[in-house]
Amino acid sequence: MDGVLGSSLPVFLGLTVLVFGGCGVLTGQTLAEGWKPLSSAIAYSILLGLGDRFLVWGLFGGQLLSVYGFVVHTLVIGAITLTTYRISIARRMVSQYPWLYERSGPFGWRERVGGTIAQ
């Protein structure tokens, strides 16, 4: 497992999923609130992956230049960031333009039928 992750499973769950996943949640929400493009979320996910790899190496003695570790950690952080980004954009569209859109699941919105606000 260490070869694929580039660190032990507890380090992966604690540092990558909890700490950097939490940073990914905050990053996704912030980018969505500022109407930033999706490419910004991807770029910040890569930067968070680099920071995660550095702390895994610096604090826990993991492999710094583990390609598989970097890819796996960055994909997990990116999935968390992009999921939060999409949920936040959908919430923002519906709350900012309630006369145009209504919720269509947790990730999407659709045009409101009838064009009136239902309260």
N, C-alpha and C positions, 0 to 999 in steps of 0.2 A: 504494500500500500504506500510505503514511503517513496518508492520510485515514481509512481504515478502522480502523487500529490506533491512531492518535493518536501513533505513534512509529515509529522505523525497525524493521526486522525483527530486526537484532542486539540492539537494546535490548529488544524484546519477548521474544526467546528467552532472553537473559541475565538480565534483571531479573524479568520476569513469570514465565516458566516455571521457571527455575532457582532464583532467590532466593525469590520469593513463592510459587512452587509448593512449594518445600521448607518454607516456613512453613505452607503449607496442609496438607502431610503431617503435620507436627508438631501442628498444630491439630486435625486430624481424629483422630489417635491419642489426644491428650489428652482431647478431648471424649468419645470412646468409652470410654476408661478410667474416666471419671467418671460414666458412664451419663447424660450430658446428652442432651436431646432433639435431634432433627434440626434443629429451628428455630434452635438455638444455632449449629450448623455453618453454616447459611445466613447468619445475622447476622454471624458472624466472617468469612465469605467476603466480605461486602460491605465490612467494615472493612478487610480486607486489600486489596481492590480500591481503596479510597480511598487507602491508604498507597502502593500501587503507582503510582497516578496522580500523587500528589504527588512521589514520587521520580523518575518519568519527567520531570516538569516541572522539578524542582529540579536534577537532575544532568545531564540530557541535553537540555534545552531543548524537550521535547515540549509538546504543547498541554495545558494544565491542564484546561480545560473542554470537552474533546472527549467528547461523549456516546457516540459509537460506540466510541471508544477505551476509555472506562470500562466500557461494557457488554461488549466483547470480552474485555478483561483480567479483569474480574470473573467472567465465565462460565468462562474457563479456570481461574482460581484456584478457583472454586467447584466445578468438575468434579473437580479434583485433591483438594480437601478432602473432598467428599462421597464420592468413591470410597474414599479412605483411611478415612473414618469407617465406611462400610459393611463394609469388609474387617475393620477392627478390632472392630466389634460382633460380626460373625460368629465371629471367632476367640475373642472373650471369652465368648460364649454357650457355645461348645463346650468351652472349657477350664474354665469355672466350673461348668457343669452337664453333665458327661460322661455321667451316667446318664440324662439326659433327651434330649439332642440329639447329633447327629452332623453332620459337614460335608456340605454339599450344594453343592459348587462354591466358588469364592473369595468369593462375596458372600452366601451363605445357609447355613442350617442346616435340619434337619428333625428330627422326633421320632424317637427311637431305637426301632427295632422290637425287641420282646422285653424291653426294660427292663433289660438287664444290660450291664455294662461289658465290652467286648472289649479284652483287653490282649495 
